[in-house]
Amino acid sequence: MVEIPKLIVRDIVNNAAQKMRIYPSDQPLEDDIFKNGIKILNRVLYNLNSEILLIPYRSILQFPITISKKSYTIGKELTNDVVHNKPLNINNVLVVVGNVTYPLKIISQYQNYALTKCTLSQRFPNYVFVSYAIDYTTLEFVFNPWMDGECFINAKFEIDYVQTADDEIKLPLNYAFFLEYSVARELSQIYGGWTPDKETLYKEHLASVKDYSEIDLDSRQDLFVKNNNRRLFYGWY
């Protein structure tokens, strides 16, 4: 697998300012430029979400599971069991109970219905059903945890908001370049420095992100929510 580099929000803003050539590369950005850059980045992310064009990143999320609780919601609202960016596509799920690690098989809605109708009690973790809503994702274990443990999910998450300059996000390069040009384009309306050549590059990166989303349907929220039949998983990587 190709390792996707981690980016810090301040790097996206700094690179955006350099693309406008309004600031020397060996000097830190002025505070007002930097603050405007973060505000603009959040506005860009909000507008992309409004257009159902999501910026996904790959990460591993860890959260505790408790005795007899089978279902967990994950989303940014405080009412969710796990407050975190919503998973768009979960590849792997592990549960650690005591000193034992259990890789779980992700099952379809039909399989989940069939298993929950079985008379046999699922004591040990084997399966998990994942369902996707607009604002949150639900993990439903097909077993009753008999003791507290930890759950790990390897997933693609949506990024729709950044809080600080030190926030880390793990993005493919085409998404990172697109965000940098998007922020630079908006900053140029305040500070200048935009050119027809830069506009051409911005449009090329926008087309690249759109094409990528068309190929990778799991990153398209409107299409993904309709697809509840998940692929089975047999290993952790």
Secondary structure, 3 states (H helix, E strand, C coil): CCCCCEEEHHHHHHHHHHHHCCCCCCCCCCHHHHHHHHHHHHHHHHHHHHCCCCCEEEEEEEEEECCCCCEEEEECCCCCCEECCCEEEEEEEEEEECCEEEEEEEECHHHHHHHHCCCCCCCCCCEEEEEECCCEEEEEECCCCCCCEEEEEEEEEECCCCCCCCCEEECCHHHHHHHHHHHHHHHHHHHCCCCHHHHHHHHHHHHHHHHHHHHCHHHCHHHHCCCCCCCCCCCCC
